[in-house]
Every structure is written in structure tokens, then in C-alpha cells.
Amino acid sequence: MSKRLTRPRPSSLRHALNLEDYERLVRRRLPRSVFGYVEGGADDGEACRHNREVFRSIRMIPKVLVDVSTRTQETTLFGQTYSAPFLVAPMGASSIVGYDADNSMARAARAARIPFVLSANSITPIEEMARTYPGAWFAAYQSPDARKIEDMCLRVADAGLSLYMLTVDVPVASNRENNVRTGYTMPFRMSKRLGFDVLRHPRWALGTMLRTMRHRGLPRISNVDPIARPSIFSRNIGAVTGHAGFSWRHAEQIRRCWKGPFVLKGILSPGDARLAREIGADGIVVSNHGGRQLDSAVSPVDVLQAIRAEAGTMTVLADSGFRRGTDILKGLALGADGILIGRPFLFAAALGGERAVTQAISRLKTEIDIDMALLGVNMPEDITEDMILRSAF
Ligand SMILES: Cc1cc2nc3c(=O)[nH]c(=O)nc-3n(C[C@H](O)[C@H](O)[C@H](O)COP(=O)(O)O)c2cc1C
């Protein structure tokens, strides 16, 4: 296979100055359907837009004449110290977007000493990820079957992943009209439209799709079941993620059988944060799934303070629309302990593999470092509520 088609083009990385740039730079290189799968939200994309706009309504109040020469971004989450207050969010089907994208993102995250979360809905098996990044985190889409819950906990523990995150905001698949329009389906179905789309992107077809099949055979969704690995073409994967009957009682069962840190992802109400605390969760992710589930959902930024107040000693993480160093610092000021970032790292992986993700992480760290100095703080814990102001615009 031509190396020209499978290697990242270093020249394009020079143009990526911030997280949003990866999306812009990779757009034309991906089939419309694949790009749309990552970029899109539910219904009209309102939640996606709001996730970004909400940051404009929060301004920051710096402190001056503070000696900021000793600043550090080091952040301790669940007893582990990381180099920055952000991490790579779980993203399913990543390796359809960029070749071996889970491993690219995980290697970059490990080298940069930030957490990486593997999605259940991934074609990279948990056991392989444990070799790439021992102690990486796992995000489950979980069947409510009691036996499967137990076996999944055992599988993740045996492999050596360190944290069990349960995604709780997908009782059913959401309405993604953009996917219907572009022809993206899961299970994957080749249509005429998709065929043309793929043919117009030979670099992706050879460098991602065929290369993946050559190395792995038929891509299989590897982590939604303790044993079964349905192929992405299999009709059985229609219902792998959403389980309408899944409830707090099942989350409690996971809590009982998983001995390490247990985190619920997709909390948006103080009441649910309280329930998470009551069942013994160690943390929550305040998230609207990057605007990909309920299109009218609030942004985490709207509710973080109220949720923090109910969270007690739980670790509070947040995601959905965080892009700039200042976004992260605003999240911390509102009460988050760390921020997950999704799409930009996946777009970076698609643009230039591990090298591009490493660059993206480094760009964001640099922004945070500058912003911390300009705000007058030396460590994430120094960022307090009185350093932000909600404005009308
Ligand atoms: C392509 C894609 C796939 C995703 N798959 C999952 C998943 O399998 N499990 C999950 O909990 N969240 C999933 N998410 C949501 C992310 O974990 C995260 O909540 C969201 O992307 C954060 O918003 P951001 O992309 O604006 O940073 C996915 C997001 C994207 C973009």
C-alpha cells in the first residue's frame, strides 16, 4: 500500500494552532458521512451550538501582581497525578475515522500523562488497550443482564484498565438526521451514495478503511459484551448501546462488583448527582454527550455549580464543547476537577495519527499555561468561582 496515502502529511500539522483547527484541516480528507458522524449532533444541532456559545457568556476576572513563576497544571484524579486538567473522552467507532485512532490517541495521552478513556463501542479490544496504555479508563455501554454486568466488570479488571465509567445518557439511540442525510449507518451498509463518498476520498479508503481490514480483518465492536464481538456490518449491533431498561439498580450492581473507581457519565441534574453519590459512585461526568443525545439539553456549564454543590466528595468531571484553555479554566472555576475533550482529538488522530494528537495535547497545555499566568494562578486548585462572571452576551 502506498506510504504516501497512509502517512500523515506533516505540512498540515503546522497549520493546526488550536483544537478547532484539526476539524477544519481534516474535513476534506474524510468522506462526508464519516466527518458528519463525528461532527454532528442530534436533531437540529442546537445542543452542539449551545455547548460552544455558552462559553461566550462567561468572562474572567484576573488577579494581578501574583508571582506565577511556579505554575503547574498537575491534576490528581482518583488518586493518580496527571500532567494537565483534561483528558481524552471515550469515542466509539474511532478507528473508522482515523487508522488505529484509539491506539494513536491512547499512546499520545499516555506519553503526555493524561487519561484516555476507551469506548465500549470501539473496535479496539479492552485487552489491546491495556497493553497500549496500562491503567487506561473504560467507558461502558452496558447490558442490564446481571450476568453480563458481572462478566464485564471481570473482563475490564482482568485486562488491567483502572476505571469503570458507565455512560448513562443513551437509553436509546438519538435522532441523528445528519447521518441519514450523508448515508452513515451503524451497522455499516454500503449504499450508492456512500460508495461515491468513499471513492472521492481514496486516501481515507486506502489509508483507513482498507488498512484497518488488512490488519484486523472485519472491524468488530469489541467491548459492548463480555464475549460477543459483532462485526460493524452485523445486524446485531443495532441495539448494542441503548438499553431502555437500564436503571439505577443496574448501576448499583456495577458499583458492587467493580472495586476500582466508578464514574457515571452523562449527568445533568443535581438530583442525579445526589443519586450517583448515594449509590457510591466515585465520580460523575457532567455531560450532554457533546450535543449528540437530547438536543434541548442544557450545557454542563449551565449546571456545573449546582451539581458541584450536590456532589459531596465525588470527583466532578465535565465535557461537551470545551476547546480553549480558557474553556477548561472556566469549567474548573465552576467546580469541575477535570475536563474531557472529544472531537478535536479524534479529528487530530484522523489528520496525523499519534503525532497530531500529541501536538493537539501540547497546544492545549500551552494555552492553559498562558491563561493561568494571565489569570494569576499557580495551580488548578487556585481557580475559584470569584474569577468568573456570567455576562448577558
Ligand atoms: C464520534 C463520537 C463518538 C462518541 N462515542 C461515545 C461513546 O462510545 N461513549 C460515550 O460515553 N461517549 C461517546 N461520545 C461522547 C464523548 O465521550 C464526549 O461526551 C463528547 O464528545 C464531548 O464533547 P466534545 O466532542 O464537544 O468535546 C462520542 C462522541 C463522538 C464525537
The ligand as an SDF file (V2000), in Angstrom:
LIG
                    3D

 31 33  0  0  0  0  0  0  0  0999 V2000
  -17.6060   10.2790   17.3400 C   0  0  0  0  0  0  0  0  0  0  0  0
  -18.0240   10.2620   18.7690 C   0  0  0  0  0  0  0  0  0  0  0  0
  -18.2940    9.0570   19.3940 C   0  0  0  0  0  0  0  0  0  0  0  0
  -18.6620    9.0320   20.7280 C   0  0  0  0  0  0  0  0  0  0  0  0
  -18.8440    7.8240   21.3440 N   0  0  0  0  0  0  0  0  0  0  0  0
  -19.0630    7.7880   22.6840 C   0  0  0  0  0  0  0  0  0  0  0  0
  -19.1020    6.5510   23.3710 C   0  0  0  0  0  0  0  0  0  0  0  0
  -18.9380    5.4980   22.7660 O   0  0  0  0  0  0  0  0  0  0  0  0
  -19.3390    6.5640   24.7030 N   0  0  0  0  0  0  0  0  0  0  0  0
  -19.5190    7.7330   25.3890 C   0  0  0  0  0  0  0  0  0  0  0  0
  -19.7250    7.7110   26.5910 O   0  0  0  0  0  0  0  0  0  0  0  0
  -19.4730    8.9220   24.7610 N   0  0  0  0  0  0  0  0  0  0  0  0
  -19.2410    8.9800   23.4310 C   0  0  0  0  0  0  0  0  0  0  0  0
  -19.1350   10.1810   22.8050 N   0  0  0  0  0  0  0  0  0  0  0  0
  -19.2680   11.4230   23.5910 C   0  0  0  0  0  0  0  0  0  0  0  0
  -17.9050   11.8520   24.1440 C   0  0  0  0  0  0  0  0  0  0  0  0
  -17.4110   10.9560   25.0810 O   0  0  0  0  0  0  0  0  0  0  0  0
  -17.9790   13.2200   24.8050 C   0  0  0  0  0  0  0  0  0  0  0  0
  -19.0010   13.2060   25.7740 O   0  0  0  0  0  0  0  0  0  0  0  0
  -18.2320   14.3540   23.8170 C   0  0  0  0  0  0  0  0  0  0  0  0
  -17.6060   14.1040   22.5850 O   0  0  0  0  0  0  0  0  0  0  0  0
  -17.6690   15.6380   24.4150 C   0  0  0  0  0  0  0  0  0  0  0  0
  -17.9730   16.7070   23.5940 O   0  0  0  0  0  0  0  0  0  0  0  0
  -16.9210   17.3550   22.5610 P   0  0  0  0  0  0  0  0  0  0  0  0
  -16.7830   16.4050   21.4330 O   0  0  0  0  0  0  0  0  0  0  0  0
  -17.6260   18.6070   22.1880 O   0  0  0  0  0  0  0  0  0  0  0  0
  -15.6240   17.6130   23.2940 O   0  0  0  0  0  0  0  0  0  0  0  0
  -18.7970   10.2400   21.4500 C   0  0  0  0  0  0  0  0  0  0  0  0
  -18.5400   11.4480   20.8160 C   0  0  0  0  0  0  0  0  0  0  0  0
  -18.1490   11.4720   19.4980 C   0  0  0  0  0  0  0  0  0  0  0  0
  -17.8400   12.7840   18.8570 C   0  0  0  0  0  0  0  0  0  0  0  0
  1  2  1  0
  2  3  1  0
  2 30  2  0
  3  4  2  0
  4  5  1  0
  4 28  1  0
  5  6  2  0
  6  7  1  0
  6 13  1  0
  7  8  2  0
  7  9  1  0
  9 10  1  0
 10 11  2  0
 10 12  1  0
 12 13  2  0
 13 14  1  0
 14 15  1  0
 14 28  1  0
 15 16  1  0
 16 17  1  0
 16 18  1  0
 18 19  1  0
 18 20  1  0
 20 21  1  0
 20 22  1  0
 22 23  1  0
 23 24  1  0
 24 25  2  0
 24 26  1  0
 24 27  1  0
 28 29  2  0
 29 30  1  0
 30 31  1  0
M  END
$$$$
